[in-house]
Structures are given as C-alpha cells and as structure tokens.
Amino acid sequence: IASAFHDIGHPGVNSSFLRHTDHPLALMHDEEQQQAACLEDYHAKVCLSLLTVDGLDIISHLKDEDQSLVRSIVTELIKETYMGRHQALINRVEAVGGACDVSQSSHRRLFLDAVLHLADLSNVCKRWDL
C-alpha cells in the first residue's frame, strides 16, 4: 500500500520548495516535525483517506486494531521516503549491518523502510535518452 501511494498527488517539486514559496500544502502541514516533510505527510493523508472509499477500502475486512496498525505502518513508511531522513536511515541500516534478523520487529520495520526508500531513490537511476 505504501509503495503504491507514497507519491500520490505529487506536485513535481520538493517539500523545501513548497515551504519557501508558502504553498498551501506546506501551510496545511506546518506542524514542527511535519513541515520539513510536508509532501510525505500529504501523501500519507491522501492514502489513508482513499482507504476509506468504497471499492478502495482494501483493509476494511481486518479487525479494527489491525486496520489501525496497517494505517500506522503505511503512514510511517511513506514518511520515511523523505530525503531529510536519508542519513538517519543509512545510519540505522549500518548499525544492523549484516546481522538483520527478520524475527525481530525492529529489523522487519527497518527492512521495509529501507526497501521503500531505495525504490523511491531508484527513479534517478533511470536511463535518460537524449
């Protein structure tokens, strides 16, 4: 879910540009921690709102507590794609090193964070035919 929606409604500019131009998206998401990642906050909120639409409510069959868990994980995964968190994610990955143990919830979460972040970054690796 997070990978499908992590850039939904993206305006084509970054959060820094939105903040510096007083764009409504930056102003709507001006909480101290979220302002830097206003786009990721926006993407997460759009995703969660779409999950309530008939026909798109793909988690509605889950128990309430499981729905809450999914929404929380999806939100955090989307927010982890913010480039301002890149170095912190790299540090977390390096701290685990080759000792990743997916039986530990923190390692599973790190794995998900890293995979989505890397997939998001891979876009700049696409070939440009000139």
HUKARA-V152045 format. One record per residue. N is the residue number from 1. RES is the residue in one small letter. OMEGA is omega in whole degrees, -180 to 180 (none if undefined). Layout:
BEGIN
N,RES,OMEGA ; N,RES,OMEGA
END
This chain:
BEGIN
1,i,-178 ; 2,a,-179 ; 3,s,-180 ; 4,a,-172 ; 5,f,-170 ; 6,h,178 ; 7,d,-177 ; 8,i,179 ; 9,g,-177 ; 10,h,-177 ; 11,p,178 ; 12,g,175 ; 13,v,-177 ; 14,n,-178 ; 15,s,180 ; 16,s,178 ; 17,f,-179 ; 18,l,179 ; 19,r,-176 ; 20,h,179 ; 21,t,-179 ; 22,d,178 ; 23,h,180 ; 24,p,178 ; 25,l,179 ; 26,a,-179 ; 27,l,179 ; 28,m,-176 ; 29,h,-172 ; 30,d,174 ; 31,e,-173 ; 32,e,-178 ; 33,q,-174 ; 34,q,-174 ; 35,q,-179 ; 36,a,-177 ; 37,a,-175 ; 38,c,178 ; 39,l,-179 ; 40,e,176 ; 41,d,178 ; 42,y,180 ; 43,h,-179 ; 44,a,-179 ; 45,k,176 ; 46,v,178 ; 47,c,-178 ; 48,l,179 ; 49,s,178 ; 50,l,179 ; 51,l,177 ; 52,t,-178 ; 53,v,176 ; 54,d,-179 ; 55,g,177 ; 56,l,-175 ; 57,d,-172 ; 58,i,176 ; 59,i,-175 ; 60,s,179 ; 61,h,-179 ; 62,l,173 ; 63,k,-178 ; 64,d,-178 ; 65,e,177 ; 66,d,175 ; 67,q,179 ; 68,s,178 ; 69,l,179 ; 70,v,179 ; 71,r,-180 ; 72,s,-180 ; 73,i,180 ; 74,v,180 ; 75,t,-178 ; 76,e,177 ; 77,l,179 ; 78,i,-180 ; 79,k,-180 ; 80,e,177 ; 81,t,178 ; 82,y,-177 ; 83,m,176 ; 84,g,178 ; 85,r,-175 ; 86,h,-176 ; 87,q,178 ; 88,a,178 ; 89,l,178 ; 90,i,179 ; 91,n,178 ; 92,r,179 ; 93,v,-180 ; 94,e,179 ; 95,a,179 ; 96,v,179 ; 97,g,180 ; 98,g,-176 ; 99,a,180 ; 100,c,-179 ; 101,d,-175 ; 102,v,174 ; 103,s,176 ; 104,q,-177 ; 105,s,-180 ; 106,s,179 ; 107,h,176 ; 108,r,-180 ; 109,r,177 ; 110,l,179 ; 111,f,179 ; 112,l,178 ; 113,d,-176 ; 114,a,-178 ; 115,v,-180 ; 116,l,179 ; 117,h,180 ; 118,l,178 ; 119,a,179 ; 120,d,180 ; 121,l,-173 ; 122,s,179 ; 123,n,-179 ; 124,v,179 ; 125,c,-180 ; 126,k,180 ; 127,r,177 ; 128,w,175 ; 129,d,-179 ; 130,l,none
END
